[in-house]
Amino acid sequence: MKHHNTVLHQLLNFLPRQAFQTMVDCHNGDYRTRTLSCWDQLVSLLFCQLSGRQALRDLVDSFNSKSAHHYHLGTRDIRRSSLADANRELPVAIFQETFFYLLEKVRDHLPKQVSTEMVRLIDATTIDLNLNQFEWAKFRSTKAGIKLHTVYNPHAEVPVFFEMTHAKVNDRKALSSLPMLSGMTYVVDRVYNDY
């Protein structure tokens, strides 16, 4: 059978499997897992993002329908219950370290004048969650969500730092926990002003 290199496989080539496994081992991510490894979770969530799947059942059905590609991705069929458990219980720090690892790889390829630019953008966006599944994230009578606060480098077109908080957290309060470097110019919305 002829091998077709998928877009997902090409994207995963930027993250060496051994480097990811080192991060997993640091946080005991695969400890006592039998059917779904952290790598399986990462691949399935990337597939979800790239294919625009909205529901877990839809993700699992679509992912498992492409089982001929699983070998080349280093993964296998997934179960909805296993993926739901992994999303709920596995340490988030694994994926946070993965993000910063990939960010460093991007920085290595930037021209020197771009990496020394002194402007950063700060903004926040609310991510809606299902109230039935995430009762802890309730912030209105019928809504649940989290807020993603991002420090962004506009010249390199990459995020420099991000932090997730409860959607109720005011942007001004979150601003104090974001890293601020001296000599840097930060561009923010008016909502961050504290008179």
Residue, then its C-alpha position, 0 to 999 in steps of 0.5 A: m500500500k502506498h504511503h501518503n504523507t498527511v498534513l497532520h503527519q507533516l505537522l507532527n514532524f516538528l515535534p520529535r517524539q522523544a522530546f515529547q516523551t521526555m516531557v510526558d515522563c517528567h510529569n508521569g503522564d503515561y503512568r497507569t494508562r492502558t489504552l490512551s497514551c499522551w501521544d495518542q491524546l495529542v494527535s487526536l486533539l490536533f486532528c480535532q483542531l485541524s478538522g474542525r470537529q465540535a463534539l467528542r463523539d464526532l472526533v472519535d468517529s472521524f479519527n477512527s475512520k482514518s485508521a490506515h494513517h494511525y501507524h504512520l502517526g504513531t497512534r491507534d484507535i481511540r475510545r471516547s471514554s478514554l479520551a474524555d478521562a485523559n482530557r480531564e485527568l492528565p497534567v496540563a503542564i505536559f502540553q504547556e511545556t510542549f508549546f514552549y518547546l515549539l515556541e523556542k524552535v520557532r525563535d531559532h529560525l527568526p531573523k535577529q532583528v525580528s526577535t529583538e523587536m520591543v513591542r508586544l500585544i496583550d489581549a484576552t479572549t473568552i472560550d465558551l464551554n459546555l455548562n453541563q460538562f464544566e459546571w466549575a466554569k460557570f460565569r453567567s446563568t447559562k454560560a460556562g467558559i475560560k479566558l485565555h490571556t495572551v502576550y503576542n509578538p506581532h513581528a514574529e507572529v507568535p504568542v510569547f506567553f499565555e495563561m488561562t483563567h476563569a472567565k469571571v477574572n477581570d482582565r486588569k487582575a490577570l494583567s498582573s500575572l503576565p510577565m512584563l519586561s523592562g524596556m518593552t512597549y505593551v499595547v493593550d485594550r482600554v479594559y486593562n486601564d486601571y485609573 
